[in-house]
Amino acid sequence: MWPIARLTIKEIIYKRVFLVIFLMSLALLIFYGIGTYYAQGQVANMNRGPMGALAQGFMSTQFYGMGLYFAAFITSLLAIFSSVGSISKEIESRQIDPMMARPISRASFVMGRFVGLSILMVSYSAFLFLGITAVNQFLGNQLKVVVSMSQILQAGSLFVLQSIIIVAVALFFSTRWSTLNSGIVLIMLYVTSMLGGFIEQLGGITEIKQMLNFGIVTSLLFPVDTIFRTMTISLFESADDPISMATQGIFGSASAPSTGMLIYIGLYGVVALLFAIRSFQKRDL
């Protein structure tokens, strides 16, 4: 398993797409930092009116949430593009034959791919999460969201969990379909999950049951957005702001996920990985 994990890490790092994504991530942090610096100057002028504190609380959580949302979007895309072809491309090019000729089981091969991809994605996700958080904390001034270290650790763990779930699902698709088909289906699932999350929040605010049900169904189908919403709750629910954007903002959550939903998310990733192993064991190479 570990030789396959090391090989997977080397393959991803040597690809130009990883370097391009890394440079784009640095650009994102730079532009986000510039935007935060100038936006906090404008927010400072809002404090002069009676609604100043309320407006400042709204803008601070929304600006921080926006940075984390786009960071999660980039991380998810990298996880998808790095994982969907990790097995199917090897089968299509017949490069998997010499690997399978070695004394290594198919389960170990899938687990090696999963471990290698997860290590890369956890490292990259942590880098982006801490980068966005650092910009908010050190350049935010009026836009700074006061959070404790325990909140940052909890939210960071949930942030990296998104990419791990995506890797597990992508490996399952990669053992069954071509790289192109796997990528299309996974991107559609991701977009549906994000859209369902926004619809669920609007349903919670307007108390429209049909919208809430649609969001619940999409979260069960692909719970990536639920993980993101849970992360915002861990950051904003006890932040030093006049209002909690975890219940009112577009990047927050109208209601906290239940314990059962969190257990479901954990089982979702484990089952997806087990299905990937089982599917690869049955596939005719």
QUITABEL-V280760 format. One record per residue. RES is the residue in one small letter. SS is DSSP state (helix for helix, strand for strand, loop for the rest). Layout:
res = <RES:RES>
ss = <SS:SS>
//
This chain:
res = <m:w:p:i:a:r:l:t:i:k:e:i:i:y:k:r:v:f:l:v:i:f:l:m:s:l:a:l:l:i:f:y:g:i:g:t:y:y:a:q:g:q:v:a:n:m:n:r:g:p:m:g:a:l:a:q:g:f:m:s:t:q:f:y:g:m:g:l:y:f:a:a:f:i:t:s:l:l:a:i:f:s:s:v:g:s:i:s:k:e:i:e:s:r:q:i:d:p:m:m:a:r:p:i:s:r:a:s:f:v:m:g:r:f:v:g:l:s:i:l:m:v:s:y:s:a:f:l:f:l:g:i:t:a:v:n:q:f:l:g:n:q:l:k:v:v:v:s:m:s:q:i:l:q:a:g:s:l:f:v:l:q:s:i:i:i:v:a:v:a:l:f:f:s:t:r:w:s:t:l:n:s:g:i:v:l:i:m:l:y:v:t:s:m:l:g:g:f:i:e:q:l:g:g:i:t:e:i:k:q:m:l:n:f:g:i:v:t:s:l:l:f:p:v:d:t:i:f:r:t:m:t:i:s:l:f:e:s:a:d:d:p:i:s:m:a:t:q:g:i:f:g:s:a:s:a:p:s:t:g:m:l:i:y:i:g:l:y:g:v:v:a:l:l:f:a:i:r:s:f:q:k:r:d:l>
ss = <loop:helix:helix:helix:helix:helix:helix:helix:helix:helix:helix:helix:helix:helix:loop:helix:helix:helix:helix:helix:helix:helix:helix:helix:helix:helix:helix:helix:helix:helix:helix:helix:helix:helix:helix:helix:helix:helix:helix:helix:helix:helix:helix:helix:helix:helix:loop:loop:loop:loop:loop:helix:helix:helix:helix:helix:helix:helix:helix:helix:helix:helix:helix:helix:helix:helix:helix:helix:helix:helix:helix:helix:helix:helix:helix:helix:helix:helix:helix:helix:helix:helix:helix:loop:loop:loop:loop:helix:helix:helix:helix:helix:loop:loop:loop:helix:helix:helix:helix:helix:loop:loop:loop:loop:loop:helix:helix:helix:helix:helix:helix:helix:helix:helix:helix:helix:helix:helix:helix:helix:helix:helix:helix:helix:helix:helix:helix:helix:helix:helix:helix:helix:helix:helix:helix:helix:helix:helix:helix:loop:helix:helix:helix:loop:loop:loop:loop:loop:helix:helix:helix:helix:helix:helix:helix:helix:helix:helix:helix:helix:helix:helix:helix:helix:helix:helix:helix:helix:helix:helix:helix:helix:helix:helix:helix:helix:loop:loop:helix:helix:helix:helix:helix:helix:helix:helix:helix:helix:helix:helix:helix:helix:helix:helix:helix:helix:helix:helix:helix:helix:helix:helix:helix:helix:helix:helix:loop:loop:helix:helix:helix:helix:helix:helix:helix:helix:helix:helix:helix:helix:helix:loop:loop:helix:helix:helix:helix:helix:helix:helix:helix:helix:helix:helix:helix:helix:loop:loop:loop:loop:loop:loop:loop:loop:helix:helix:helix:helix:loop:loop:loop:loop:loop:loop:loop:loop:loop:loop:helix:helix:helix:helix:helix:helix:helix:helix:helix:helix:helix:helix:helix:helix:helix:helix:helix:helix:helix:helix:helix:helix:helix:helix:loop:loop:loop>
//
